[in-house]
Every structure is written in C-alpha cells, then in structure tokens.
Amino acid sequence: MTQTTPAGPLTLIRSALAYLALLCGVLSLIPGMAVVGASAIVLAILLGWRDLRLVARVIFGLLVVMSLLALVDEPGALMDGAVNMTRLTALILTVMLLSTLLGRSRDLERISASLFAGRPTVRYLSVTFGTTVLSVPLNFGSVGVVSSMIAGQVRRHGDSAMARNAARGTLRGFGASPTCSPLSISVVMTVTFLPGLHSWQLISVSLPLATVYLLSGLIFSEREPGGPTGDSQGESGLQKYLPWLRFMAIIGAICLGAFVLSGPFGLSYSKAVTLSCLGAVGVLFAHAVSGSSCSRGNPLPSMAPVSNELVIVGGSAFLGALISSFALKWLGAGFSLPGWGYPVVAALVPWVFFLGGMIGLNPIVIGTLTGGVLGPIWLPEAVLGLGVGMVSGWGITTGGTPYSANSLLMERVTGYSAKVAAYRWNLAHSILSLLIGGLLAAALTAWLAV
C-alpha cells in the first residue's frame, strides 16, 4: 500500500525508483525503456528487501535463477521478460495510485454506508455487488473500506448473522473482480499470456460467470433473524445515488478509455489499461492540488512500501516470459496435447489455482506458471476456454482461500478468522463455483476446438 507520511532518504529513493518504473512502463515503446524500468524495479526491490514477505523473496530467488539460466541458454528471452515486467509493474503502480486517490473521497464513505441498508437479501446483494464495483478501481481498498463498516456494525451491535453475511459478501464480491473486471491484473495477465485472446471476448463470458458466482452465494449465507437493519441514511432521492453515479462515471470512463486504446489505437491491453488509469490519476491529482477537494495528506503518495507488489507482479511477469520461452524450447514447437486433453486440462485449471491458494501461493504466481506453460501449446481457436479457466480460478481463489490478501485484511479489520471464512463459510460455495467454472472452460475448449 502507499503512504503519505514523511520519510527518510532511502524511502524517497525507493519511491522515486517506483515512479521511474511507472514512467518507463508508459514509455516502453521507446528503445531501452524496458531495460531501464526493469533495472529500477530490481533496485527498488533490493533496497526494500527487509520489507519482503517470504513468498516475495522466493519469487525473487526464482527470478535470479531463471535469469542466469536464460543468460546461458536463451538470452533473447531476457528482453521479453524485461518488457513484461516493466509494463505490468506500471499497471499495478497506476492502479495503486488510483486506489489511493479515490480512497480519500467523501463519496466513498457515503457509498460504503449505503451498502448496509435494506432487507437481508437486498443488503447481502448490495454488499456483494457493491464490493465488486468498488474493486474495479480500488483493488484491495474496497475490502478495507467495507470491512471497516462491518467492524463498526460489530462494535455497535455485536457479532450477528448480518455482520457475518456482510463479511461473506465482501470476500465474494472482491473475488468476483478478478473474474470480470477489465482493469484487474488477472484479466490483463491472462490476455498478455494468451495473445490470441481479446479482453472483450473474455469479459463477455466471464461477466455472466461472475454474476452466477455472486448470486449463488445467497444459497451459502446465514438466515438473519428479524430486527434492525443497517444504519439508516438521512439522504433520499437523487442525492442518495449521486456518489454512486460519480463513482460509476469514473469507472466507465476508465474502462472506455482502455477499450478504445486497445481497439482502434492498437495498444497492448496492459498498456491501454495503464494509460486509461493514469489519465484518471492525473485528473484526481490536479483536483487535489487545486485545493477544491477535501483530500487529506500529501496529494502525491509515496510508493516506497510497494516492494512486495513489485516482486509479485513484476517478478511473476518476468518469470512468465522466461517460462514461455523455455516451455517452447523444451517441449518443442510442435508439442501438443491429445484432442481430449485440452478440455480436461481446462477443467482442471481453476482447481490448480484454488489448491495453490490453499497452501499460500499467490494467484499471480499460479497464473504466471499456467499462462507461461499452457499458453504456447494451447489451440489458438480454443484460447477462450483456457482464459475463462484462469480468471475463474483466480477469482474463486481470491474469495475463498485463507491466505489471500483480502481474507487476511478482513480478519485484521473485523476480527473474523480468515480460516473460518474459507473452510466453514465459503468452502462449499467455492467447490460449486470451481465445478461450474471448470465445466464452462472445458465446454468452451471442446466447442471451439471442433
């Protein structure tokens, strides 16, 4: 997460390196910028080594080992890795900036409070779908915002079925975002590793799938006894919906910009999303500097604390490019699965994500390995099936495993155990969703491969 508090020289250097990497990602078409950006990322990681979690250190170790192997056996892959690393790091940094600036908005407080109004079913769906919408630009910020509201409910009214259902809805709502959000790192990485797949094709299938995932959560929620609902709101009419309208307008503008830049203008999807988000960041930053907003703190956040994100996203992207090159070389350009093997593998992909998440592996790592190994050998005409399997598995893992960052954040803010949420509240729902996602991925693969 970003910071706004004053810091020492080392912190300033790390933040400056992160901003340099962002700039290089935006200017990656200029020769040499990818190398400069990758170098800035690695230096920022090394300067922030003490802040790295175990999984980040393991990924960085793999990055070093694979780079040495590539230097000897496949040196051309290093440049592809640097390009991937710089572009996707620029994306995640821009999304984090956008999340920080939007998180200071007064609208966000009113939006989160409005999620708790209404009868139990309406309230559950509001929290679930509302968290999904907030997750599009806010990423983990959406979980923090809604979790704080749940914690407030617990403090005022004690533990209750309403609060537990809200916690379920928040986790599942955030879990739906990687499946269908056009700005999510899951969709961007999937489209990056599967170059024959377009984002609009993927989202046209994954959005209905995410909707089924959210609606089916109603079956796996607690029955709430009669009693007071969420805190009432004094506003009514259009005034009540203005914060949502403004927020949706921002999301719509960003998504439209991403589709236009990746369509008529022909930019890569990762770069299109980065530029679209960066445009929104520029507008919000100018608004903050002008003094017309009520933002708190330094309008330009520090990016020093993002060492883990740099490793997990940037390092995984680098590894993905190297793994793809090695997979093609070791398996041979003509390697292919038997005809029945593609639907079977597509059905298993969501389970690979979920089982990896159950032992603490970040979905970005699983997505990198899956896309890096399967992408080069997949049938080009059936790539949509693999893409659906990847994003559905990613989303279910994010919403239903105990070691995901949003589950741990929920536990820290509300006190509800991440393991209880994963094993007792969400496991049956996760298994059903994995079956649906896997079967859909297999059916699409079999149908398109004919």
N, C-alpha and C positions, 0 to 999 in steps of 0.2 A: 504494500500500500504506500501511497505517497504521504509526505509530511509537509507541514507548513511552518514548523518551528525552526528557529535559528540553529545553525550547525557550524562545526569547525571546518578547517581547510580540507581535510580528507573527505568529509561528507560532500562539500561543494564540488570537489574534483569528480567524485563518483556520480553526482547528479549531472555535472557537465558532460561526462562521458556518455551517460544515458541519452541526454538530449542530442549529442553528436551522432549517436547511433540512429536516433529517430530521423535526424536530418539526412543522414546517408541513405536510410531506407526510402525516404521520399525522393531522393535524387539518384536512386540506384541505377537508372539508365545511363548515367554518366560513367564512363570507364574509370575503374579504380575505386568508386564509391563503396561498392560492396565489400571490398577488402578493408577499407578504412573503417567502415561500420562494424565489421566482424572483429577487427582489432580493438576498437573501442569497447565492444561488448565484453570481450575476453578480459581486457584490462580492468573494467568495472567489476567483473566477477571476482577477479583475483584480489582487488582492493577491498571487496566486501566478503572475503572468504569466511570470516568469523560468523557472519550472519546466515550462512547457508545451512539449510536443513540437510539431513542425511541423504534423501533422495536426490537433491540437487547436486551434492558432492559426487554421488555415484554417477549421475548423468555426465558431469564434467569429466570425471575419470574416463568414462567410455568415450567421450568426445576426443580426449587426448590420445587414447589408444587407437581409435579408429582413424584419426588424422595421421598418426605415424604409419599405420598400415597403408592408408591411401597414398601417402607420400612415396612409399616404396612401390606399391602395386598398381595404383590408379590415381595418379596426381591430378588428372583432369577433373576428378570428382570434387576436389577441394574448392574449386571456384564455384561449382554448382552449390556446394554446401554453404559457402560464404554468402551467396545471393539469397538463398532460402533463409538463412539465419538473420540477415540484415532486414529483409522485407517483413518477416513475421514478427521480429522484435519491434520494428517500427509500429506494426499494427497493435501489439499488446500495449506498448507505451502510450500510443494515442488513445486507445480505449480507456486506459487507466487515468489519463489526464481528463478525458471527457467525464468519466465517472466522478472524479474529484470535484470538478467544477459544477456539475449538475447536483452533486450531493449537498452543496451549500444553498440550494434553492429553497425558499419558503414553500413553494408549491409541493415539494416532496413531503414535507411534514403533513400537509393537508391531504395529500393523496394517500399516504400510509394510514392516516387516521380513518379515512373513509372506507378502507378495506374491511373494517370491523363492524360495519353497520349491517342491519338486516337480519332475516331469519337464518337458522343454522345452515341450510343448503346454500342459500344465496351468499352468506358470509364465507363459507368454505370456498365456493367457486370464485368469489371476489378476491380472496387472498391468493388462491392458486393462479388464476389467470392474471391477476394484478401483478404478482411477483414475476411471472413470465414477461409481461410487458416492461416492467421496471428493469429486468435483467438485460434487455436488449442494449441499452446504453450504459447501465450502471454496473453490469457484471456482478461481482460479489457485493458491491454496495447495496444491491437490492435486498440481499439476505440480512445485512446489518441493519438496514432501515426497518424492515418488517419485524425482525427479531426483537428490536428494541421496543416495538409496540406490543409484542407478545409478552415480553418481560414486564412491561408496565401493567398489562392485564393481570399477570400472575401476582404482582406486588399488591394490586388493589383488591383482587377478588380471590386470590389463592389458586392453587392448581385445580384445573377443571377440564372437562371434556372439550369445551370451547377452545381453551388455550392449546390443548394437545392437538386438536384438529387443525388449528391455525399453524402450529409447528409442522404438522404433516403437509399442509397445503403449501407452506413456504418452501420446504425442501423439494416437493414435487414440482412446484412452479418454477423454481430455479433449474431443476433437472430437465424441464421441457425446453429451456432456452438453447442448450447445445444441439438439440434435435432440429430446431426450425428457425432459429434467429439468423438472419442474413449477416449479422455483424459478429457472430460468435466465432471463437478461434477454432471450434470443431468443424464448422462448415467451411471456413477458409482453408484449414489444413486439408480437409477431405478433397476439396476442389483442387488444391495445389498438388496433392499426391496422385490424383486421378485426373490428368489433364484433359481427357475426353469428356469430362462431366461439367455441365454448366450449373451455376448456382440456382437459377430459376427452375431447372429440371429437378434438382434435389429437393428444393423447398416445396415445390408443387406436390410432392409425395410426403415429405417429412412433416409438413404443417398439419395435414389431417391426422397423421400418426401421432403427433404430439398432442393434438386435441383429444384423441381417444385415450391417450395416456393420462391426461388430466381429468377427463370425465370419469374414467374407470376408477379413479381414486376415491370417488364417492362411496363405492362399494366397500372400501377398506378404511372407513373412518368410523369414529365412535358416535353412538346416538347421544345427542345432547338433551338433557332434561329441560323442561320449561323454566324460564327465568329471564333475567335481564340480558339483553344483547350487548353488543359492543357499545363503547362510549358514544353518546348521541352527538350529532353535529348541528350547530346553530344555523348553518347556511342551507339554503334551499334554492330550487330553480337553477337557472343558468350559472349562477355564482358557484354552486356546488360542483359543477362539472368543468369550470374554466381551467383549474390546474391540470386536469386530465387532458383537456383539449390542447393546452400549450405543450404539455409533455409529449403527447402523441404527434403533434405537429413537428417537434424536433426529431423524433424517431422517424417519421415519414420522410422528412427532408433528407436525413442521413441515408436511409435505405434507397430513396430515389436517386440520390447522387451516386451511390455505389453501383446501382444497376446501369445508370447512364454511362458512367465512366468505364465500366467493364463491357458494356454492349457497344453502342455506337463509337465510342472512343477507343475501344480495343485494348484497354489496360488489363493487366492481370487482376484477378479478383481481389487478391490480398492488397495490392496497391490501390485499387479503387476504393475499398473499404477504408484504408488508411487515410487517403486524401479526403474522403467524404467526412469521416470523423474529425479530421484535422480542421476542416472548414468550420464545423460546429464549435470546436475548441477555440478557434480564432474569434468567432462571434461572441462566445461566452466570456472569453478573456478580455476582449475590448469592452464588453458591457461591465465587467468587474472593475477594470481600470478607470472607466469613465466616472465611477462613483455613483452610478444610478442604481446599482444593485445593492443588496444588503449582505453581500458575501462577507464572510469572516476570514481573517488571516491574509497571508500573502497570496495575491491572485495567481502567482506562478508557483505551483507546488514543487517541492524537492523530489527528485527521482532517485535519490541515494538508496532508499530502502528496497529497491526492486531487484536485488541481486538474485533472489530465488526465481523470480519470474524470468529474468534474463537467461538463466541456465535452463529452466524447464521448457520455456517456449523456444528461445533462440537455439539452445543446445540440441533440443529434440529435432528442430527443423534441420540443423546441420547434419545430425545423425541420419535423418531420413534420406537426405540426398546421397550420403555415402552408402547407406544400406541398399538403396535402389541400384546404385552402380555396381556394388558387389553382388547383389542378387542376380542382375543380368549376366554378369561375368561367370559366376559360379554355376548358376542353373543353365546358362546357355540361352541365347536369344530365341531359340526355337522351343524352349521348355513350355509345356502346357499340362494342365490337369485333364483327366478324362472328362468326357462330357457331363457325367453325373456329378463330378467332383465340385464344379463351380457352385451349383445351388446348395450343396451340403456345406461347403466352406462358408458361403454367405450366411447360412442359417446359424453357423457357429460363431461368427464374428461378434455379435452382441454379447455372447456368453464369455468370450475371451476378455472383452473389456470389463465385464462385471466381476469375473473371478479375479482379474488383476487388481481391480479396485478393492476387493475384499481383503487382499493381503497388503494393501497400501500403495500400489502402483498408480501413479497419476495417469488419467486417461490420455494426456498428451503423449506420454511415453508409449502406451499401447497403440495409440493412433499412428504414431511415427513408425513403429515396427510393422503394424498392419499395412499401412499405406506404402511403406518402403519395400516390403517383400511382395505383397499381392498386387500392388498397382502395376508393375511392369509386366506381369504374366496374365493379367485379367483380360477376358474377352472385351475388346473395345465397345462392342454393341451392347454389352450387358453391364457396363460400369455403374449404371444407376443402382443396380441391386447391391453391389458392394458398398456404394456410398450410403445407401439407406441403412445397411447393417452397421456401418461405422458410426453414423450420427445417432442412431437409436441406442446402440450400446453405450456410447459416450454419455448420452443424456440420462439413461437409467442408472448408470454407474455414479454419475454426479448426484442424483437424487436419492439413491438407495443404498450407498455403502458408508461405513462408519468413519473412513479415513479421508473422505473428500473434504476439501477446504470449507465448503459451505456447511457441512454437517458439524465440523469442529467449531465453526463460528457460531452456529446456532446453539451448540452446547455451552459455549463460553458466555453468550449473552443471556440465554433463557434459563440455563441450568438443566435442560432436558438432555439426557445422555444420548450421544451420537450412536452408541451401540444399541441402546434400546430402540431408538428410532429406526435403525437399519434392520435389526433382527426381529423385533416384536411388532413394530408399526408398519414397516414397508416391505418386508421380505416377500410375503405372498403377492403383493401388488407388483413387486419387481420381477418375480418369476413369471407372472402372467404377461407382463409387458415384454419381457425377453422372448417369450414364446411368440407373441404377436409380431414383434419386430423381426425376429429371425425368420419366421414363416413368410412375412412380406418380402424380406430381402431375397429369400430363396425363390419365391414365386416370380418376382421381377426378373431375377437372373435367368431362371428357366425359360420364361416367356420371351425375353429379349434375345436370348441366345439362339432361339429357333430360326 
